[in-house]
Amino acid sequence: MSELTGKYSITMPRDIAEAARARGGPSGLSSYVTAAVARQIERDNLDELIAAGEAEHGPITEEEIDALEDQLEQARREQRQGRTNAA
């Protein structure tokens, strides 16, 4: 992210603004909103990347998702075992 900053005026529902202000803590509302917008930009970029991949290779099937979830769970089990054995 850029270190240059600017001052902007935004409009949002009061209850959301107050909740964000309360959660912003010592960093303040601006830091909280900046982090939220940065996360949304990352999600938007990921959505665009997924759409481009699916346009080129077709949509991901449920079977592919299930297989990848199984691989991820297996890797997590192996990682937990490795930590247990190292202790």
PDB file of N, CA, C and O in Angstrom:
ATOM      1  N   MET A   1       0.834  -1.190   0.000  1.00  0.00           N
ATOM      2  CA  MET A   1       0.000   0.000   0.000  1.00  0.00           C
ATOM      3  C   MET A   1       0.875   1.247   0.000  1.00  0.00           C
ATOM      4  O   MET A   1       2.005   1.231   0.486  1.00  0.00           O
ATOM      5  N   SER A   2       0.348   2.292  -0.536  1.00  0.00           N
ATOM      6  CA  SER A   2       1.050   3.553  -0.625  1.00  0.00           C
ATOM      7  C   SER A   2       1.143   4.202   0.750  1.00  0.00           C
ATOM      8  O   SER A   2       0.236   4.089   1.574  1.00  0.00           O
ATOM      9  N   GLU A   3       2.259   4.880   0.975  1.00  0.00           N
ATOM     10  CA  GLU A   3       2.393   5.599   2.236  1.00  0.00           C
ATOM     11  C   GLU A   3       1.804   6.998   2.155  1.00  0.00           C
ATOM     12  O   GLU A   3       1.624   7.656   3.179  1.00  0.00           O
ATOM     13  N   LEU A   4       1.500   7.461   0.940  1.00  0.00           N
ATOM     14  CA  LEU A   4       0.856   8.752   0.794  1.00  0.00           C
ATOM     15  C   LEU A   4      -0.592   8.623   1.240  1.00  0.00           C
ATOM     16  O   LEU A   4      -1.262   7.639   0.928  1.00  0.00           O
ATOM     17  N   THR A   5      -1.055   9.594   1.950  1.00  0.00           N
ATOM     18  CA  THR A   5      -2.444   9.549   2.414  1.00  0.00           C
ATOM     19  C   THR A   5      -3.188  10.786   1.942  1.00  0.00           C
ATOM     20  O   THR A   5      -2.587  11.791   1.561  1.00  0.00           O
ATOM     21  N   GLY A   6      -4.481  10.691   1.976  1.00  0.00           N
ATOM     22  CA  GLY A   6      -5.345  11.814   1.640  1.00  0.00           C
ATOM     23  C   GLY A   6      -6.536  11.798   2.572  1.00  0.00           C
ATOM     24  O   GLY A   6      -6.833  10.778   3.193  1.00  0.00           O
ATOM     25  N   LYS A   7      -7.196  12.885   2.667  1.00  0.00           N
ATOM     26  CA  LYS A   7      -8.376  12.981   3.522  1.00  0.00           C
ATOM     27  C   LYS A   7      -9.603  12.876   2.623  1.00  0.00           C
ATOM     28  O   LYS A   7      -9.708  13.583   1.621  1.00  0.00           O
ATOM     29  N   TYR A   8     -10.534  11.987   2.988  1.00  0.00           N
ATOM     30  CA  TYR A   8     -11.720  11.729   2.180  1.00  0.00           C
ATOM     31  C   TYR A   8     -12.950  11.812   3.057  1.00  0.00           C
ATOM     32  O   TYR A   8     -12.898  11.551   4.259  1.00  0.00           O
ATOM     33  N   SER A   9     -14.034  12.172   2.451  1.00  0.00           N
ATOM     34  CA  SER A   9     -15.311  12.188   3.148  1.00  0.00           C
ATOM     35  C   SER A   9     -16.144  11.038   2.597  1.00  0.00           C
ATOM     36  O   SER A   9     -16.339  10.927   1.386  1.00  0.00           O
ATOM     37  N   ILE A  10     -16.632  10.184   3.490  1.00  0.00           N
ATOM     38  CA  ILE A  10     -17.480   9.070   3.073  1.00  0.00           C
ATOM     39  C   ILE A  10     -18.777   9.119   3.859  1.00  0.00           C
ATOM     40  O   ILE A  10     -18.848   9.718   4.932  1.00  0.00           O
ATOM     41  N   THR A  11     -19.780   8.495   3.321  1.00  0.00           N
ATOM     42  CA  THR A  11     -21.074   8.416   3.982  1.00  0.00           C
ATOM     43  C   THR A  11     -21.391   6.958   4.228  1.00  0.00           C
ATOM     44  O   THR A  11     -21.294   6.133   3.320  1.00  0.00           O
ATOM     45  N   MET A  12     -21.773   6.636   5.465  1.00  0.00           N
ATOM     46  CA  MET A  12     -22.159   5.269   5.808  1.00  0.00           C
ATOM     47  C   MET A  12     -23.192   5.328   6.916  1.00  0.00           C
ATOM     48  O   MET A  12     -23.311   6.342   7.603  1.00  0.00           O
ATOM     49  N   PRO A  13     -23.944   4.243   7.096  1.00  0.00           N
ATOM     50  CA  PRO A  13     -24.931   4.227   8.173  1.00  0.00           C
ATOM     51  C   PRO A  13     -24.261   4.476   9.535  1.00  0.00           C
ATOM     52  O   PRO A  13     -23.171   3.974   9.808  1.00  0.00           O
ATOM     53  N   ARG A  14     -24.927   5.247  10.359  1.00  0.00           N
ATOM     54  CA  ARG A  14     -24.372   5.642  11.653  1.00  0.00           C
ATOM     55  C   ARG A  14     -24.009   4.445  12.525  1.00  0.00           C
ATOM     56  O   ARG A  14     -22.970   4.461  13.186  1.00  0.00           O
ATOM     57  N   ASP A  15     -24.854   3.395  12.538  1.00  0.00           N
ATOM     58  CA  ASP A  15     -24.553   2.248  13.394  1.00  0.00           C
ATOM     59  C   ASP A  15     -23.272   1.540  12.958  1.00  0.00           C
ATOM     60  O   ASP A  15     -22.510   1.063  13.799  1.00  0.00           O
ATOM     61  N   ILE A  16     -23.035   1.471  11.661  1.00  0.00           N
ATOM     62  CA  ILE A  16     -21.802   0.852  11.165  1.00  0.00           C
ATOM     63  C   ILE A  16     -20.601   1.721  11.520  1.00  0.00           C
ATOM     64  O   ILE A  16     -19.565   1.212  11.948  1.00  0.00           O
ATOM     65  N   ALA A  17     -20.740   3.021  11.344  1.00  0.00           N
ATOM     66  CA  ALA A  17     -19.648   3.932  11.676  1.00  0.00           C
ATOM     67  C   ALA A  17     -19.292   3.845  13.153  1.00  0.00           C
ATOM     68  O   ALA A  17     -18.112   3.824  13.504  1.00  0.00           O
ATOM     69  N   GLU A  18     -20.292   3.795  14.017  1.00  0.00           N
ATOM     70  CA  GLU A  18     -20.030   3.712  15.457  1.00  0.00           C
ATOM     71  C   GLU A  18     -19.392   2.378  15.838  1.00  0.00           C
ATOM     72  O   GLU A  18     -18.496   2.336  16.681  1.00  0.00           O
ATOM     73  N   ALA A  19     -19.848   1.289  15.221  1.00  0.00           N
ATOM     74  CA  ALA A  19     -19.239  -0.013  15.493  1.00  0.00           C
ATOM     75  C   ALA A  19     -17.781  -0.019  15.035  1.00  0.00           C
ATOM     76  O   ALA A  19     -16.913  -0.539  15.737  1.00  0.00           O
ATOM     77  N   ALA A  20     -17.511   0.552  13.873  1.00  0.00           N
ATOM     78  CA  ALA A  20     -16.132   0.624  13.369  1.00  0.00           C
ATOM     79  C   ALA A  20     -15.278   1.495  14.279  1.00  0.00           C
ATOM     80  O   ALA A  20     -14.134   1.150  14.573  1.00  0.00           O
ATOM     81  N   ARG A  21     -15.819   2.605  14.720  1.00  0.00           N
ATOM     82  CA  ARG A  21     -15.083   3.498  15.623  1.00  0.00           C
ATOM     83  C   ARG A  21     -14.743   2.765  16.929  1.00  0.00           C
ATOM     84  O   ARG A  21     -13.627   2.881  17.437  1.00  0.00           O
ATOM     85  N   ALA A  22     -15.699   2.018  17.462  1.00  0.00           N
ATOM     86  CA  ALA A  22     -15.466   1.283  18.709  1.00  0.00           C
ATOM     87  C   ALA A  22     -14.392   0.208  18.522  1.00  0.00           C
ATOM     88  O   ALA A  22     -13.571  -0.013  19.412  1.00  0.00           O
ATOM     89  N   ARG A  23     -14.402  -0.451  17.376  1.00  0.00           N
ATOM     90  CA  ARG A  23     -13.419  -1.509  17.119  1.00  0.00           C
ATOM     91  C   ARG A  23     -12.064  -0.958  16.695  1.00  0.00           C
ATOM     92  O   ARG A  23     -11.052  -1.652  16.784  1.00  0.00           O
ATOM     93  N   GLY A  24     -12.046   0.273  16.241  1.00  0.00           N
ATOM     94  CA  GLY A  24     -10.798   0.871  15.788  1.00  0.00           C
ATOM     95  C   GLY A  24      -9.778   1.036  16.900  1.00  0.00           C
ATOM     96  O   GLY A  24      -8.572   1.055  16.654  1.00  0.00           O
ATOM     97  N   GLY A  25     -10.272   1.156  18.124  1.00  0.00           N
ATOM     98  CA  GLY A  25      -9.383   1.280  19.272  1.00  0.00           C
ATOM     99  C   GLY A  25      -8.388   2.412  19.122  1.00  0.00           C
ATOM    100  O   GLY A  25      -8.697   3.459  18.553  1.00  0.00           O
ATOM    101  N   PRO A  26      -7.177   2.189  19.643  1.00  0.00           N
ATOM    102  CA  PRO A  26      -6.172   3.254  19.616  1.00  0.00           C
ATOM    103  C   PRO A  26      -5.742   3.659  18.202  1.00  0.00           C
ATOM    104  O   PRO A  26      -5.293   4.785  17.984  1.00  0.00           O
ATOM    105  N   SER A  27      -5.883   2.736  17.245  1.00  0.00           N
ATOM    106  CA  SER A  27      -5.499   3.053  15.869  1.00  0.00           C
ATOM    107  C   SER A  27      -6.489   3.999  15.208  1.00  0.00           C
ATOM    108  O   SER A  27      -6.140   4.717  14.271  1.00  0.00           O
ATOM    109  N   GLY A  28      -7.716   3.998  15.694  1.00  0.00           N
ATOM    110  CA  GLY A  28      -8.711   4.924  15.198  1.00  0.00           C
ATOM    111  C   GLY A  28      -9.542   4.404  14.038  1.00  0.00           C
ATOM    112  O   GLY A  28      -9.259   3.359  13.451  1.00  0.00           O
ATOM    113  N   LEU A  29     -10.560   5.162  13.735  1.00  0.00           N
ATOM    114  CA  LEU A  29     -11.508   4.815  12.688  1.00  0.00           C
ATOM    115  C   LEU A  29     -10.833   4.741  11.321  1.00  0.00           C
ATOM    116  O   LEU A  29     -11.115   3.832  10.540  1.00  0.00           O
ATOM    117  N   SER A  30      -9.953   5.680  11.030  1.00  0.00           N
ATOM    118  CA  SER A  30      -9.307   5.692   9.713  1.00  0.00           C
ATOM    119  C   SER A  30      -8.519   4.412   9.463  1.00  0.00           C
ATOM    120  O   SER A  30      -8.604   3.846   8.373  1.00  0.00           O
ATOM    121  N   SER A  31      -7.760   3.947  10.440  1.00  0.00           N
ATOM    122  CA  SER A  31      -6.991   2.708  10.279  1.00  0.00           C
ATOM    123  C   SER A  31      -7.908   1.509  10.098  1.00  0.00           C
ATOM    124  O   SER A  31      -7.628   0.619   9.295  1.00  0.00           O
ATOM    125  N   TYR A  32      -8.997   1.491  10.845  1.00  0.00           N
ATOM    126  CA  TYR A  32      -9.938   0.374  10.750  1.00  0.00           C
ATOM    127  C   TYR A  32     -10.583   0.336   9.371  1.00  0.00           C
ATOM    128  O   TYR A  32     -10.668  -0.724   8.751  1.00  0.00           O
ATOM    129  N   VAL A  33     -11.036   1.485   8.894  1.00  0.00           N
ATOM    130  CA  VAL A  33     -11.672   1.557   7.578  1.00  0.00           C
ATOM    131  C   VAL A  33     -10.652   1.249   6.483  1.00  0.00           C
ATOM    132  O   VAL A  33     -10.982   0.557   5.519  1.00  0.00           O
ATOM    133  N   THR A  34      -9.433   1.742   6.607  1.00  0.00           N
ATOM    134  CA  THR A  34      -8.388   1.466   5.625  1.00  0.00           C
ATOM    135  C   THR A  34      -8.139  -0.033   5.516  1.00  0.00           C
ATOM    136  O   THR A  34      -8.039  -0.564   4.410  1.00  0.00           O
ATOM    137  N   ALA A  35      -8.037  -0.722   6.653  1.00  0.00           N
ATOM    138  CA  ALA A  35      -7.812  -2.163   6.639  1.00  0.00           C
ATOM    139  C   ALA A  35      -8.991  -2.897   5.997  1.00  0.00           C
ATOM    140  O   ALA A  35      -8.795  -3.852   5.245  1.00  0.00           O
ATOM    141  N   ALA A  36     -10.204  -2.455   6.292  1.00  0.00           N
ATOM    142  CA  ALA A  36     -11.391  -3.096   5.720  1.00  0.00           C
ATOM    143  C   ALA A  36     -11.436  -2.904   4.204  1.00  0.00           C
ATOM    144  O   ALA A  36     -11.755  -3.841   3.472  1.00  0.00           O
ATOM    145  N   VAL A  37     -11.126  -1.726   3.740  1.00  0.00           N
ATOM    146  CA  VAL A  37     -11.136  -1.462   2.296  1.00  0.00           C
ATOM    147  C   VAL A  37     -10.027  -2.255   1.622  1.00  0.00           C
ATOM    148  O   VAL A  37     -10.233  -2.795   0.535  1.00  0.00           O
ATOM    149  N   ALA A  38      -8.849  -2.336   2.247  1.00  0.00           N
ATOM    150  CA  ALA A  38      -7.745  -3.113   1.682  1.00  0.00           C
ATOM    151  C   ALA A  38      -8.138  -4.585   1.541  1.00  0.00           C
ATOM    152  O   ALA A  38      -7.837  -5.207   0.522  1.00  0.00           O
ATOM    153  N   ARG A  39      -8.807  -5.148   2.553  1.00  0.00           N
ATOM    154  CA  ARG A  39      -9.275  -6.544   2.471  1.00  0.00           C
ATOM    155  C   ARG A  39     -10.283  -6.713   1.341  1.00  0.00           C
ATOM    156  O   ARG A  39     -10.252  -7.714   0.625  1.00  0.00           O
ATOM    157  N   GLN A  40     -11.173  -5.745   1.177  1.00  0.00           N
ATOM    158  CA  GLN A  40     -12.164  -5.842   0.106  1.00  0.00           C
ATOM    159  C   GLN A  40     -11.493  -5.796  -1.257  1.00  0.00           C
ATOM    160  O   GLN A  40     -11.890  -6.528  -2.164  1.00  0.00           O
ATOM    161  N   ILE A  41     -10.487  -4.952  -1.416  1.00  0.00           N
ATOM    162  CA  ILE A  41      -9.751  -4.891  -2.681  1.00  0.00           C
ATOM    163  C   ILE A  41      -9.072  -6.228  -2.957  1.00  0.00           C
ATOM    164  O   ILE A  41      -9.082  -6.697  -4.095  1.00  0.00           O
ATOM    165  N   GLU A  42      -8.480  -6.854  -1.929  1.00  0.00           N
ATOM    166  CA  GLU A  42      -7.867  -8.171  -2.103  1.00  0.00           C
ATOM    167  C   GLU A  42      -8.903  -9.192  -2.556  1.00  0.00           C
ATOM    168  O   GLU A  42      -8.633  -9.999  -3.446  1.00  0.00           O
ATOM    169  N   ARG A  43     -10.073  -9.162  -1.955  1.00  0.00           N
ATOM    170  CA  ARG A  43     -11.148 -10.094  -2.342  1.00  0.00           C
ATOM    171  C   ARG A  43     -11.603  -9.848  -3.772  1.00  0.00           C
ATOM    172  O   ARG A  43     -11.824 -10.791  -4.531  1.00  0.00           O
ATOM    173  N   ASP A  44     -11.743  -8.576  -4.138  1.00  0.00           N
ATOM    174  CA  ASP A  44     -12.142  -8.246  -5.506  1.00  0.00           C
ATOM    175  C   ASP A  44     -11.106  -8.755  -6.501  1.00  0.00           C
ATOM    176  O   ASP A  44     -11.454  -9.322  -7.536  1.00  0.00           O
ATOM    177  N   ASN A  45      -9.819  -8.547  -6.179  1.00  0.00           N
ATOM    178  CA  ASN A  45      -8.747  -9.030  -7.053  1.00  0.00           C
ATOM    179  C   ASN A  45      -8.787 -10.545  -7.172  1.00  0.00           C
ATOM    180  O   ASN A  45      -8.602 -11.085  -8.263  1.00  0.00           O
ATOM    181  N   LEU A  46      -9.027 -11.240  -6.062  1.00  0.00           N
ATOM    182  CA  LEU A  46      -9.112 -12.696  -6.085  1.00  0.00           C
ATOM    183  C   LEU A  46     -10.309 -13.152  -6.923  1.00  0.00           C
ATOM    184  O   LEU A  46     -10.196 -14.102  -7.697  1.00  0.00           O
ATOM    185  N   ASP A  47     -11.446 -12.485  -6.772  1.00  0.00           N
ATOM    186  CA  ASP A  47     -12.621 -12.816  -7.589  1.00  0.00           C
ATOM    187  C   ASP A  47     -12.308 -12.676  -9.073  1.00  0.00           C
ATOM    188  O   ASP A  47     -12.707 -13.517  -9.878  1.00  0.00           O
ATOM    189  N   GLU A  48     -11.590 -11.605  -9.435  1.00  0.00           N
ATOM    190  CA  GLU A  48     -11.221 -11.402 -10.837  1.00  0.00           C
ATOM    191  C   GLU A  48     -10.276 -12.498 -11.322  1.00  0.00           C
ATOM    192  O   GLU A  48     -10.406 -12.970 -12.451  1.00  0.00           O
ATOM    193  N   LEU A  49      -9.336 -12.903 -10.489  1.00  0.00           N
ATOM    194  CA  LEU A  49      -8.404 -13.967 -10.840  1.00  0.00           C
ATOM    195  C   LEU A  49      -9.133 -15.297 -11.030  1.00  0.00           C
ATOM    196  O   LEU A  49      -8.854 -16.034 -11.975  1.00  0.00           O
ATOM    197  N   ILE A  50     -10.067 -15.599 -10.130  1.00  0.00           N
ATOM    198  CA  ILE A  50     -10.859 -16.820 -10.247  1.00  0.00           C
ATOM    199  C   ILE A  50     -11.686 -16.792 -11.527  1.00  0.00           C
ATOM    200  O   ILE A  50     -11.745 -17.789 -12.247  1.00  0.00           O
ATOM    201  N   ALA A  51     -12.321 -15.668 -11.814  1.00  0.00           N
ATOM    202  CA  ALA A  51     -13.137 -15.550 -13.029  1.00  0.00           C
ATOM    203  C   ALA A  51     -12.282 -15.749 -14.277  1.00  0.00           C
ATOM    204  O   ALA A  51     -12.712 -16.416 -15.218  1.00  0.00           O
ATOM    205  N   ALA A  52     -11.084 -15.183 -14.296  1.00  0.00           N
ATOM    206  CA  ALA A  52     -10.192 -15.348 -15.446  1.00  0.00           C
ATOM    207  C   ALA A  52      -9.772 -16.814 -15.598  1.00  0.00           C
ATOM    208  O   ALA A  52      -9.734 -17.342 -16.709  1.00  0.00           O
ATOM    209  N   GLY A  53      -9.459 -17.459 -14.479  1.00  0.00           N
ATOM    210  CA  GLY A  53      -9.084 -18.869 -14.531  1.00  0.00           C
ATOM    211  C   GLY A  53     -10.220 -19.748 -14.999  1.00  0.00           C
ATOM    212  O   GLY A  53     -10.016 -20.663 -15.797  1.00  0.00           O
ATOM    213  N   GLU A  54     -11.415 -19.477 -14.509  1.00  0.00           N
ATOM    214  CA  GLU A  54     -12.577 -20.259 -14.924  1.00  0.00           C
ATOM    215  C   GLU A  54     -12.931 -19.996 -16.385  1.00  0.00           C
ATOM    216  O   GLU A  54     -13.397 -20.900 -17.079  1.00  0.00           O
ATOM    217  N   ALA A  55     -12.717 -18.774 -16.856  1.00  0.00           N
ATOM    218  CA  ALA A  55     -12.984 -18.471 -18.264  1.00  0.00           C
ATOM    219  C   ALA A  55     -12.038 -19.254 -19.169  1.00  0.00           C
ATOM    220  O   ALA A  55     -12.418 -19.676 -20.261  1.00  0.00           O
ATOM    221  N   GLU A  56     -10.808 -19.442 -18.707  1.00  0.00           N
ATOM    222  CA  GLU A  56      -9.815 -20.152 -19.510  1.00  0.00           C
ATOM    223  C   GLU A  56      -9.915 -21.668 -19.371  1.00  0.00           C
ATOM    224  O   GLU A  56      -9.736 -22.396 -20.347  1.00  0.00           O
ATOM    225  N   HIS A  57     -10.207 -22.150 -18.141  1.00  0.00           N
ATOM    226  CA  HIS A  57     -10.143 -23.589 -17.866  1.00  0.00           C
ATOM    227  C   HIS A  57     -11.479 -24.214 -17.498  1.00  0.00           C
ATOM    228  O   HIS A  57     -11.562 -25.429 -17.317  1.00  0.00           O
ATOM    229  N   GLY A  58     -12.513 -23.411 -17.386  1.00  0.00           N
ATOM    230  CA  GLY A  58     -13.810 -23.918 -16.968  1.00  0.00           C
ATOM    231  C   GLY A  58     -13.961 -23.819 -15.454  1.00  0.00           C
ATOM    232  O   GLY A  58     -12.976 -23.655 -14.733  1.00  0.00           O
ATOM    233  N   PRO A  59     -15.189 -23.918 -14.980  1.00  0.00           N
ATOM    234  CA  PRO A  59     -15.429 -23.792 -13.540  1.00  0.00           C
ATOM    235  C   PRO A  59     -14.835 -24.962 -12.753  1.00  0.00           C
ATOM    236  O   PRO A  59     -14.668 -26.063 -13.278  1.00  0.00           O
ATOM    237  N   ILE A  60     -14.528 -24.702 -11.504  1.00  0.00           N
ATOM    238  CA  ILE A  60     -14.016 -25.729 -10.604  1.00  0.00           C
ATOM    239  C   ILE A  60     -15.189 -26.609 -10.182  1.00  0.00           C
ATOM    240  O   ILE A  60     -16.241 -26.105  -9.787  1.00  0.00           O
ATOM    241  N   THR A  61     -15.005 -27.917 -10.267  1.00  0.00           N
ATOM    242  CA  THR A  61     -16.086 -28.838  -9.912  1.00  0.00           C
ATOM    243  C   THR A  61     -16.108 -29.099  -8.413  1.00  0.00           C
ATOM    244  O   THR A  61     -15.119 -28.870  -7.717  1.00  0.00           O
ATOM    245  N   GLU A  62     -17.236 -29.575  -7.927  1.00  0.00           N
ATOM    246  CA  GLU A  62     -17.347 -29.952  -6.516  1.00  0.00           C
ATOM    247  C   GLU A  62     -16.345 -31.045  -6.162  1.00  0.00           C
ATOM    248  O   GLU A  62     -15.787 -31.052  -5.064  1.00  0.00           O
ATOM    249  N   GLU A  63     -16.120 -31.964  -7.094  1.00  0.00           N
ATOM    250  CA  GLU A  63     -15.164 -33.053  -6.861  1.00  0.00           C
ATOM    251  C   GLU A  63     -13.756 -32.493  -6.669  1.00  0.00           C
ATOM    252  O   GLU A  63     -13.015 -32.959  -5.803  1.00  0.00           O
ATOM    253  N   GLU A  64     -13.385 -31.499  -7.472  1.00  0.00           N
ATOM    254  CA  GLU A  64     -12.064 -30.884  -7.334  1.00  0.00           C
ATOM    255  C   GLU A  64     -11.940 -30.166  -5.991  1.00  0.00           C
ATOM    256  O   GLU A  64     -10.904 -30.243  -5.331  1.00  0.00           O
ATOM    257  N   ILE A  65     -12.994 -29.477  -5.600  1.00  0.00           N
ATOM    258  CA  ILE A  65     -12.983 -28.786  -4.310  1.00  0.00           C
ATOM    259  C   ILE A  65     -12.848 -29.797  -3.179  1.00  0.00           C
ATOM    260  O   ILE A  65     -12.049 -29.600  -2.264  1.00  0.00           O
ATOM    261  N   ASP A  66     -13.627 -30.883  -3.236  1.00  0.00           N
ATOM    262  CA  ASP A  66     -13.556 -31.912  -2.198  1.00  0.00           C
ATOM    263  C   ASP A  66     -12.160 -32.514  -2.114  1.00  0.00           C
ATOM    264  O   ASP A  66     -11.641 -32.723  -1.018  1.00  0.00           O
ATOM    265  N   ALA A  67     -11.543 -32.799  -3.269  1.00  0.00           N
ATOM    266  CA  ALA A  67     -10.209 -33.386  -3.289  1.00  0.00           C
ATOM    267  C   ALA A  67      -9.181 -32.430  -2.674  1.00  0.00           C
ATOM    268  O   ALA A  67      -8.301 -32.855  -1.926  1.00  0.00           O
ATOM    269  N   LEU A  68      -9.297 -31.159  -2.991  1.00  0.00           N
ATOM    270  CA  LEU A  68      -8.366 -30.180  -2.433  1.00  0.00           C
ATOM    271  C   LEU A  68      -8.576 -29.992  -0.930  1.00  0.00           C
ATOM    272  O   LEU A  68      -7.612 -29.820  -0.184  1.00  0.00           O
ATOM    273  N   GLU A  69      -9.830 -30.023  -0.488  1.00  0.00           N
ATOM    274  CA  GLU A  69     -10.099 -29.937   0.946  1.00  0.00           C
ATOM    275  C   GLU A  69      -9.517 -31.146   1.672  1.00  0.00           C
ATOM    276  O   GLU A  69      -8.986 -31.009   2.774  1.00  0.00           O
ATOM    277  N   ASP A  70      -9.613 -32.334   1.062  1.00  0.00           N
ATOM    278  CA  ASP A  70      -9.019 -33.536   1.652  1.00  0.00           C
ATOM    279  C   ASP A  70      -7.502 -33.397   1.754  1.00  0.00           C
ATOM    280  O   ASP A  70      -6.908 -33.761   2.769  1.00  0.00           O
ATOM    281  N   GLN A  71      -6.877 -32.867   0.697  1.00  0.00           N
ATOM    282  CA  GLN A  71      -5.422 -32.671   0.718  1.00  0.00           C
ATOM    283  C   GLN A  71      -5.026 -31.678   1.807  1.00  0.00           C
ATOM    284  O   GLN A  71      -4.035 -31.882   2.507  1.00  0.00           O
ATOM    285  N   LEU A  72      -5.797 -30.612   1.947  1.00  0.00           N
ATOM    286  CA  LEU A  72      -5.510 -29.614   2.961  1.00  0.00           C
ATOM    287  C   LEU A  72      -5.636 -30.209   4.358  1.00  0.00           C
ATOM    288  O   LEU A  72      -4.782 -29.972   5.212  1.00  0.00           O
ATOM    289  N   GLU A  73      -6.685 -30.973   4.596  1.00  0.00           N
ATOM    290  CA  GLU A  73      -6.867 -31.600   5.907  1.00  0.00           C
ATOM    291  C   GLU A  73      -5.741 -32.588   6.201  1.00  0.00           C
ATOM    292  O   GLU A  73      -5.253 -32.655   7.330  1.00  0.00           O
ATOM    293  N   GLN A  74      -5.327 -33.353   5.196  1.00  0.00           N
ATOM    294  CA  GLN A  74      -4.220 -34.289   5.380  1.00  0.00           C
ATOM    295  C   GLN A  74      -2.934 -33.531   5.730  1.00  0.00           C
ATOM    296  O   GLN A  74      -2.197 -33.950   6.623  1.00  0.00           O
ATOM    297  N   ALA A  75      -2.663 -32.438   5.046  1.00  0.00           N
ATOM    298  CA  ALA A  75      -1.468 -31.635   5.326  1.00  0.00           C
ATOM    299  C   ALA A  75      -1.520 -31.068   6.741  1.00  0.00           C
ATOM    300  O   ALA A  75      -0.497 -31.011   7.423  1.00  0.00           O
ATOM    301  N   ARG A  76      -2.704 -30.648   7.188  1.00  0.00           N
ATOM    302  CA  ARG A  76      -2.842 -30.122   8.553  1.00  0.00           C
ATOM    303  C   ARG A  76      -2.593 -31.217   9.586  1.00  0.00           C
ATOM    304  O   ARG A  76      -1.946 -30.982  10.606  1.00  0.00           O
ATOM    305  N   ARG A  77      -3.115 -32.426   9.314  1.00  0.00           N
ATOM    306  CA  ARG A  77      -2.873 -33.543  10.237  1.00  0.00           C
ATOM    307  C   ARG A  77      -1.383 -33.847  10.336  1.00  0.00           C
ATOM    308  O   ARG A  77      -0.850 -34.047  11.427  1.00  0.00           O
ATOM    309  N   GLU A  78      -0.717 -33.879   9.182  1.00  0.00           N
ATOM    310  CA  GLU A  78       0.717 -34.158   9.164  1.00  0.00           C
ATOM    311  C   GLU A  78       1.490 -33.062   9.892  1.00  0.00           C
ATOM    312  O   GLU A  78       2.459 -33.347  10.595  1.00  0.00           O
ATOM    313  N   GLN A  79       1.068 -31.822   9.727  1.00  0.00           N
ATOM    314  CA  GLN A  79       1.735 -30.720  10.409  1.00  0.00           C
ATOM    315  C   GLN A  79       1.555 -30.831  11.919  1.00  0.00           C
ATOM    316  O   GLN A  79       2.504 -30.619  12.673  1.00  0.00           O
ATOM    317  N   ARG A  80       0.336 -31.163  12.368  1.00  0.00           N
ATOM    318  CA  ARG A  80       0.100 -31.335  13.804  1.00  0.00           C
ATOM    319  C   ARG A  80       0.929 -32.481  14.357  1.00  0.00           C
ATOM    320  O   ARG A  80       1.483 -32.379  15.451  1.00  0.00           O
ATOM    321  N   GLN A  81       1.015 -33.565  13.609  1.00  0.00           N
ATOM    322  CA  GLN A  81       1.823 -34.711  14.048  1.00  0.00           C
ATOM    323  C   GLN A  81       3.294 -34.337  14.134  1.00  0.00           C
ATOM    324  O   GLN A  81       3.988 -34.752  15.062  1.00  0.00           O
ATOM    325  N   GLY A  82       3.767 -33.565  13.183  1.00  0.00           N
ATOM    326  CA  GLY A  82       5.154 -33.130  13.200  1.00  0.00           C
ATOM    327  C   GLY A  82       5.478 -32.277  14.421  1.00  0.00           C
ATOM    328  O   GLY A  82       6.557 -32.401  15.001  1.00  0.00           O
ATOM    329  N   ARG A  83       4.538 -31.408  14.812  1.00  0.00           N
ATOM    330  CA  ARG A  83       4.741 -30.596  16.014  1.00  0.00           C
ATOM    331  C   ARG A  83       4.708 -31.447  17.265  1.00  0.00           C
ATOM    332  O   ARG A  83       5.460 -31.211  18.211  1.00  0.00           O
ATOM    333  N   THR A  84       3.819 -32.451  17.263  1.00  0.00           N
ATOM    334  CA  THR A  84       3.705 -33.327  18.434  1.00  0.00           C
ATOM    335  C   THR A  84       4.977 -34.167  18.577  1.00  0.00           C
ATOM    336  O   THR A  84       5.478 -34.346  19.687  1.00  0.00           O
ATOM    337  N   ASN A  85       5.494 -34.674  17.474  1.00  0.00           N
ATOM    338  CA  ASN A  85       6.700 -35.494  17.517  1.00  0.00           C
ATOM    339  C   ASN A  85       7.929 -34.682  17.877  1.00  0.00           C
ATOM    340  O   ASN A  85       8.862 -35.209  18.482  1.00  0.00           O
ATOM    341  N   ALA A  86       7.945 -33.410  17.515  1.00  0.00           N
ATOM    342  CA  ALA A  86       9.097 -32.547  17.800  1.00  0.00           C
ATOM    343  C   ALA A  86       9.138 -32.137  19.266  1.00  0.00           C
ATOM    344  O   ALA A  86      10.193 -31.762  19.779  1.00  0.00           O
ATOM    345  N   ALA A  87       7.991 -32.207  19.943  1.00  0.00           N
ATOM    346  CA  ALA A  87       7.927 -31.752  21.342  1.00  0.00           C
ATOM    347  C   ALA A  87       8.433 -32.751  22.309  1.00  0.00           C
ATOM    348  O   ALA A  87       8.436 -32.497  23.513  1.00  0.00           O
TER     349      ALA A  87
END
